[in-house]
């Protein structure tokens, strides 16, 4: 099998892994090396650098041969699919050639479990050692630590890569036992804890010693599959919040389950991937990280899943009418962030602009506020927009229309407040 055949197979096998962001890495140019991460083909995927630019990574598996039999995975050992294996030398050379041709700006490397977790990790480390050593590659590298591998190998991998990730895959231990019997909760969480602790030690060492070795300077991330099991959005969101707090993850990625194999334990092959559900979880994840929300505020026992018709922030606002209306000329930053249609940037602009005088509804549009959402929840000098009258039901229809899913409703002559 020639190199391009291997690339075709192993790039296609890697497409279900969503956790390939490159944000957070800063590796400047170095004399005698090629590549950098200041701006961070088959197998090419697009991601975003720390400064917001779209960059390209070579996203590929070391091998799709796997001794595990995870029922949701197209690469499981019991599935009849074409197999291929890169040698460390082949993959290092391929990465460098792609970089020199300006196809890519970095590498996202994962792998099936070949023979054992430790054997697989040793091959991945050998590839990265060739890139960082003889090839003198200074660009961005994101590597996937294999659950169950030894701490010594995780340490070596973290000193070569900019970001590490350990995929949880299934949100519950019961799901792992049912669909991925070769994996355990402990084998996944142990390297997460090691990466957290070692990254903190590295940051402290760099404060004292400028040239101390960097361990995974861009942090760690993980991925969860959504829709393969019966886990609710509430369970997934609480797990996400716990991961951020305990393991200091940079990102939690959600991947809508794409039925690729026939199995009685999984959704049938004609089931559509729950892409809208994945989207709602990403929106909720943003609320946890940047808007000051807690998982228990967004979902509870009576509402274990997100409303597919409106985004989580609008859904929270509809369930808490006592919080509104918000007076934009007096509300603190944390309160403004809870108003649908007001984001982090527009909230900061409001705080700055109102120092110079009173803000009115027409001013808010200029500051970036999405008025088709915010108009129902705010006042300016104690007044809502002229001639705007609405009820609880019409607000819901208006917010659904703002998502582009239904025609804009007619406003009813009732007030929510």
C-alpha positions in Angstrom: 0.0 0.0 0.0 1.5 3.3 -1.0 1.6 6.4 1.2 -1.4 8.2 -0.5 -3.6 5.1 -0.1 -2.7 5.1 3.6 -3.5 8.8 3.9 -6.9 8.4 2.2 -7.9 5.6 4.7 -6.5 7.1 7.9 -7.7 10.7 7.2 -11.2 9.4 6.5 -11.0 7.3 9.7 -10.1 10.5 11.7 -13.1 12.6 10.5 -15.3 11.7 13.5 -13.0 13.3 16.0 -14.1 16.9 16.5 -11.6 18.0 19.2 -9.0 19.6 16.9 -9.0 23.2 17.9 -5.6 24.9 18.0 -6.4 27.9 20.1 -4.1 28.7 23.0 -0.7 27.8 21.6 2.0 30.4 21.1 5.2 29.1 19.6 7.1 31.8 17.8 9.6 31.3 15.0 13.0 29.8 16.0 16.3 30.0 14.1 17.0 26.8 12.2 13.4 25.5 12.6 10.5 25.5 10.2 6.9 26.5 11.1 5.3 28.3 14.1 1.9 28.6 15.7 1.6 32.4 15.7 -0.8 31.8 12.8 -1.0 28.2 13.6 -5.4 17.9 1.0 -6.9 14.7 2.2 -6.7 14.9 5.9 -6.7 18.7 6.1 -9.2 20.2 8.6 -9.9 23.8 9.5 -9.6 25.2 13.0 -8.9 28.5 14.7 -5.7 29.9 16.2 -5.5 31.9 19.4 -6.0 35.2 17.6 -9.1 34.0 15.8 -7.7 33.2 12.4 -8.7 30.0 10.5 -5.8 27.7 10.0 -5.3 24.2 8.5 -4.2 21.0 10.3 -3.3 17.6 9.0 -5.9 15.5 10.9 -5.0 11.8 10.7 -4.8 8.6 12.6 -1.5 6.8 13.2 -3.5 3.6 12.4 -7.1 2.5 12.2 -6.1 -1.0 13.4 -7.6 -1.4 16.8 -7.7 -4.2 19.4 -10.7 -2.5 21.1 -14.3 -3.4 20.2 -16.1 -0.1 20.9 -19.5 -0.7 19.4 -20.0 3.0 18.2 -16.6 3.1 16.4 -16.1 2.4 12.7 -12.6 1.3 13.5 -13.5 -1.3 16.1 -11.8 -4.7 15.7 -15.0 -6.5 14.7 -15.8 -4.2 11.9 -14.9 -5.1 8.3 -13.1 -2.1 7.0 -9.8 -1.4 5.2 -6.9 -1.1 7.6 -3.7 0.9 7.3 -0.7 1.8 9.5 1.7 4.7 9.2 5.2 4.2 10.4 6.5 7.1 12.5 9.0 8.0 9.7 6.2 8.0 7.0 3.9 10.3 9.0 6.7 12.7 10.0 7.8 13.0 6.4 4.3 13.4 5.2 3.7 16.2 7.7 6.8 18.1 6.7 6.1 17.8 2.9 2.5 19.1 3.5 3.9 22.0 5.5 6.5 22.9 2.9 3.8 22.9 0.2 1.7 25.3 2.4 -1.2 22.7 2.7 -1.1 22.8 6.5 0.1 24.7 9.5 0.1 21.9 12.1 -0.7 18.3 12.9 -3.7 16.7 14.8 -2.6 13.1 15.6 -4.8 10.4 17.0 -4.7 6.6 16.6 -6.5 3.3 17.1 -5.0 1.0 19.7 -2.4 -1.1 17.9 -1.4 -4.1 20.1 -1.7 -2.1 23.3 -2.0 1.5 24.5 1.7 1.7 25.4 2.8 0.4 22.1 0.6 2.8 20.2 1.8 5.8 22.3 5.4 4.8 21.7 4.8 5.0 17.9 3.1 8.4 18.2 5.9 9.7 20.4 8.5 8.4 17.9 6.7 10.4 15.1 6.7 13.6 17.2 10.3 13.1 18.2 11.2 13.0 14.5 9.2 16.1 13.8 10.7 18.1 16.7 14.2 16.7 16.3 15.6 15.9 12.8 12.8 17.6 10.9 13.0 20.6 13.2 9.3 21.2 13.0 8.2 24.1 15.2 4.6 24.3 14.3 1.4 23.3 16.2 0.9 19.7 17.3 -2.2 18.4 19.0 -1.9 14.7 20.1 -4.4 12.3 21.6 -3.3 10.5 24.7 -4.4 6.9 24.6 -6.4 5.9 27.7 -4.7 3.1 29.7 -1.1 4.2 28.6 1.6 4.6 31.3 2.2 8.0 33.0 5.7 8.0 31.6 4.5 8.0 28.1 1.9 10.7 28.7 4.8 12.8 30.2 6.9 12.3 27.0 4.0 13.1 24.7 3.1 16.3 26.6 6.7 17.6 26.2 6.4 17.2 22.4 2.8 18.4 21.8 1.2 21.8 22.2 -2.1 20.4 23.3 -3.2 17.0 24.6 -6.6 15.5 24.8 -8.1 12.3 26.3 -11.5 11.6 24.8 -14.3 10.6 27.3 -16.4 9.5 24.3 -19.5 8.3 26.3 -20.9 10.6 29.1 -21.7 7.8 31.6 -19.8 4.9 33.1 -22.8 2.7 32.2 -22.5 3.6 28.6 -18.8 2.8 28.6 -19.4 -0.6 30.2 -22.1 -1.4 27.6 -20.6 0.0 24.4 -16.8 0.2 25.1 -16.0 -2.6 27.5 -12.2 -2.3 26.9 -12.2 1.2 28.4 -12.8 2.3 32.0 -13.7 5.6 33.6 -10.4 5.5 35.6 -8.2 4.9 32.5 -9.7 8.1 31.0 -9.7 10.3 34.1 -6.2 9.3 35.3 -4.3 10.9 32.4 -6.5 13.9 32.6 -5.5 14.5 36.2 -1.8 13.9 35.3 -2.0 16.5 32.4 -3.7 19.0 34.7 -1.0 18.6 37.4 1.9 18.5 35.1 0.7 21.6 33.2 0.5 23.5 36.4 4.0 22.5 37.4 5.3 23.6 34.0 3.7 27.0 34.3 5.2 27.5 37.7 8.6 26.4 36.5 8.5 28.8 33.5 8.0 31.7 36.0 11.3 30.9 37.6 13.2 29.5 34.7 12.6 31.0 31.3 13.9 28.0 29.3 12.2 25.3 31.4 10.6 22.6 29.1 6.9 23.3 28.3 4.4 20.6 29.0 1.2 20.9 26.8 1.3 24.7 26.8 -2.1 24.9 25.1 -3.7 22.7 27.8 -6.0 19.8 27.3 -9.5 19.1 25.8 -11.9 16.1 25.5 -14.8 15.0 23.4 -18.2 13.4 24.1 -20.4 11.6 21.7 -24.0 12.8 21.8 -26.9 10.6 20.9 -25.3 7.1 21.1 -26.7 6.5 24.6 -29.8 7.7 26.5 -27.9 10.3 28.6 -29.8 13.5 28.9 -28.5 17.0 28.1 -28.6 17.7 31.9 -26.3 14.8 32.6 -23.9 15.9 29.8 -23.9 19.5 30.9 -23.2 18.7 34.6 -20.3 16.4 33.5 -19.0 19.2 31.3 -19.1 21.7 34.2 -17.3 19.2 36.4 -14.6 18.6 33.9 -13.9 22.3 33.6 -13.7 22.7 37.3 -11.7 19.6 38.2 -9.4 19.1 35.3 -9.2 22.7 34.0 -9.9 21.7 30.4 -9.7 24.3 27.7 -12.6 22.9 25.7 -15.2 20.1 25.9 -16.2 19.1 22.4 -19.5 17.5 21.5 -19.9 15.2 18.5 -23.4 14.2 17.2 -23.4 10.4 16.8 -23.3 9.4 13.2 -24.7 5.8 12.8 -21.9 3.9 11.0 -22.5 0.4 12.2 -25.6 -1.8 12.8 -26.0 -2.7 16.4 -29.0 -3.3 18.6 -27.5 -1.2 21.4 -27.2 1.9 19.1 -29.5 4.0 17.0 -30.4 2.5 13.7 -28.5 3.3 10.5 -31.4 5.4 9.2 -31.3 7.7 12.3 -30.2 11.2 11.5 -27.3 12.6 13.6 -28.7 14.9 16.4 -26.9 18.0 15.0 -29.3 20.5 16.5 -28.8 18.9 19.9 -25.1 19.1 19.5 -25.5 22.8 18.6 -27.5 23.5 21.8 -24.9 21.8 23.9 -22.2 24.0 22.4 -24.3 27.1 23.1 -24.8 26.0 26.7 -21.0 25.3 27.0 -20.4 28.9 26.0 -22.8 30.1 28.7 -20.9 28.1 31.3 -17.5 29.4 30.2 -18.2 33.1 29.4 -21.6 34.1 30.7 -21.5 33.1 34.4 -24.3 30.4 34.1 -24.3 27.2 36.1 -25.4 23.9 34.7 -28.1 23.6 37.4 -29.6 26.9 36.2 -30.0 25.8 32.6 -31.6 22.3 33.1 -33.2 20.5 36.0 -35.2 17.3 36.7 -38.3 18.7 35.1 -36.4 20.0 32.1 -33.6 17.5 31.4 -33.1 18.4 27.8 -32.8 21.7 25.9 -35.7 23.1 23.9 -34.7 22.5 20.3 -36.7 25.6 19.1 -34.8 28.3 21.0 -31.2 28.6 22.3 -30.4 27.8 26.0 -30.1 31.5 27.0 -33.5 32.4 25.6 -35.0 29.3 27.1 -33.6 30.3 30.6 -35.0 33.8 30.1 -38.5 32.5 29.3 -38.5 30.3 32.4 -37.4 33.3 34.7 -39.7 36.2 33.9 -39.1 37.5 37.4 -35.5 38.5 36.4 -36.8 40.9 33.7 -37.0 43.6 32.4 -33.4 44.7 32.8 -32.7 48.4 32.7 -29.6 48.7 30.4 -28.6 52.1 31.8 -28.1 50.7 35.4 -27.7 46.9 35.2 -24.2 45.5 36.1 -22.2 43.5 33.6 -23.2 40.1 35.0 -26.9 41.0 34.6 -26.5 42.3 31.1 -24.9 39.0 30.1 -28.1 37.2 31.0 -30.2 39.2 28.5 -30.9 37.3 25.2 -29.3 39.2 22.4 -26.6 40.8 24.5 -23.2 39.1 24.3 -19.9 39.6 26.0 -18.7 42.3 23.5 -22.0 44.2 23.4 -22.3 44.1 27.2 -18.8 45.7 27.5 -19.8 48.3 24.9 -22.9 49.2 26.9 -20.9 49.7 30.0 -18.5 52.0 28.2 -21.1 53.9 26.2 -23.4 54.7 29.1 -20.6 56.6 30.9 -21.2 59.3 28.3 -24.9 59.6 28.7 -28.3 57.8 28.6 -28.7 54.9 26.2 -31.9 54.5 24.1 -33.1 51.5 22.1 -31.8 52.9 18.8 -28.3 53.2 20.4 -28.2 49.5 21.3 -28.4 48.3 17.7 -25.2 50.4 17.0 -23.5 48.6 20.0 -24.2 45.2 18.5 -27.2 44.2 20.6 -29.5 41.8 18.7 -32.7 43.7 19.2 -35.0 41.0 17.8 -34.2 39.0 20.9 -33.3 41.6 23.5 -36.3 43.9 22.9 -38.6 41.6 25.0 -36.3 41.7 28.0 -34.9 45.3 28.4 -35.9 48.8 29.1 -34.2 52.1 28.5 -35.0 54.8 31.0 -37.8 52.5 32.2 -39.5 52.1 28.8 -39.8 49.3 26.3 -39.7 49.9 22.6 -42.6 52.1 21.4 -45.7 50.1 20.2 -44.2 46.8 21.4 -46.8 44.7 23.1 -46.5 41.0 23.7 -47.5 38.0 25.7 -45.5 35.0 27.0 -46.6 32.9 23.9 -45.8 35.7 21.4 -42.3 36.1 22.9 -41.6 32.4 22.4 -42.8 32.7 18.8 -40.7 35.8 18.3 -37.6 34.1 19.6 -38.3 31.1 17.4 -38.6 33.4 14.4 -35.4 35.0 15.4 -33.7 31.6 14.9 -35.1 31.5 11.4 -37.3 28.4 12.1 -40.8 30.0 11.9 -42.3 33.1 10.4 -42.2 36.2 12.7 -45.4 36.2 14.9 -47.9 39.0 15.2 -47.5 40.9 18.5 -50.4 40.5 20.8 -51.7 43.4 22.9 -50.6 42.0 26.2 -47.5 42.7 28.3 -45.2 40.1 29.8 -44.0 42.5 32.5 
